[in-house]
Amino acid sequence: MARVKTGTVRRKRHKKILKITKGQFGSRSKLFRRANEAMLKSLWYSYRDRRTRRRVLRRLWIARINAAARLNGSTYSKLMYLFKKAEIGLNRKMLADIAVRDPGTFKALVEQAKSV
């Protein structure tokens, strides 16, 4: 059986990798081996950081709710307990958005939770 050379297949694979790493610094976008390492690392970082982003955003929402709660004479933990008791089913993302964009509505929610 004749030997098969990988000319066109290899070129296609290399071009694909180099296209993915186009914005990388220095040889990471020019040399195939360095580009391949950079691509594998970047794919791993993107996978990892999709999970990290959820943690970071949740921390941001909690900080915003806590700041708004303290302006209304409460704390985050007490306020979340009151919301649960009053059966106000807003998630943290929505509460943080209301706290930032519409403090009057947030104050009304706090008053409604405290009245129960």
C-alpha atoms as one frame of an Amber mdcrd trajectory, in Angstrom:
protein
   0.000   0.000   0.000   1.315   3.427  -0.907   2.314   5.990   1.703  -0.110
   8.843   2.204   1.373  12.277   2.806  -0.621  14.718   4.938   0.036  17.838
   2.859  -3.418  19.329   2.310  -4.938  17.876   5.486  -2.106  19.229   7.635
  -2.254  22.652   5.995  -6.000  22.836   6.567  -5.622  21.853  10.235  -2.795
  24.322  10.793  -4.705  27.153   9.120  -7.742  26.399  11.293  -5.681  26.621
  14.498  -3.854  29.770  13.361  -7.178  31.399  12.520  -8.506  30.652  16.025
  -5.407  32.190  17.679  -5.286  35.257  15.460  -5.309  37.874  18.244  -2.704
  36.181  20.464   0.631  37.835  21.292   3.831  37.070  19.404   4.540  33.521
  18.297   1.259  32.302  19.813  -0.456  33.492  16.640   2.342  32.680  14.139
   3.838  29.264  14.949   1.606  26.222  14.836   2.899  24.486  17.968   2.692
  27.618  20.108  -0.671  28.482  18.585  -2.010  25.012  19.336  -0.915  25.317
  22.978  -2.507  28.759  23.196  -5.739  27.492  21.652  -6.008  24.521  24.019
  -5.330  26.770  27.015  -7.849  29.384  25.867 -10.538  26.739  25.365  -9.901
  25.453  28.889 -10.029  28.990  30.324 -13.305  29.728  28.542 -14.854  26.492
  29.848 -13.684  27.225  33.398 -14.676  30.876  33.366 -18.203  30.214  32.134
 -18.707  28.596  35.530 -16.766  31.269  37.406 -18.876  34.015  35.816 -22.003
  32.673  37.531 -20.307  32.863  40.937 -18.999  36.366  40.292 -22.386  37.669
  39.141 -24.166  36.145  42.128 -21.686  37.901  44.449 -22.363  41.188  42.650
 -26.137  40.772  42.973 -25.834  40.002  46.689 -23.614  43.055  47.254 -26.133
  45.301  45.473 -29.098  43.879  47.383 -27.202  44.286  50.654 -26.372  47.930
  49.888 -30.000  48.695  49.026 -31.246  46.781  52.075 -29.006  48.804  54.376
 -30.392  52.020  52.881 -33.827  50.719  53.905 -32.860  49.789  57.470 -32.188
  46.086  57.088 -29.418  43.679  56.087 -29.171  41.205  53.247 -29.769  38.103
  55.331 -32.706  39.568  57.264 -34.232  40.893  54.061 -33.973  37.552  52.244
 -35.594  35.867  55.243 -38.433  38.415  55.158 -38.895  37.908  51.404 -39.104
  34.160  51.893 -41.579  34.570  54.744 -43.703  37.018  52.714 -43.547  34.647
  49.706 -41.999  37.270  47.441 -40.517  35.006  44.793 -38.035  37.322  43.077
 -34.580  35.928  42.421 -31.389  37.757  43.326 -30.747  38.931  39.774 -34.130
  40.666  39.568 -33.870  42.090  43.087 -30.435  43.564  42.332 -31.732  45.064
  39.081 -34.716  46.631  40.870 -32.441  47.929  43.636 -30.178  49.688  41.129
 -32.721  50.932  38.581 -35.772  51.646  40.716 -35.058  52.278  44.429 -38.682
  53.291  45.053 -39.987  49.908  43.992 -37.304  48.182  46.061 -38.373  50.221
  49.089 -41.990  49.198  48.476 -40.917  45.546  48.330 -39.040  45.923  51.614
 -42.071  47.541  53.259 -44.333  44.772  51.948 -41.960  42.113  53.327 -41.720
  43.828  56.713 -45.510  44.136  57.025 -45.996  40.351  56.887
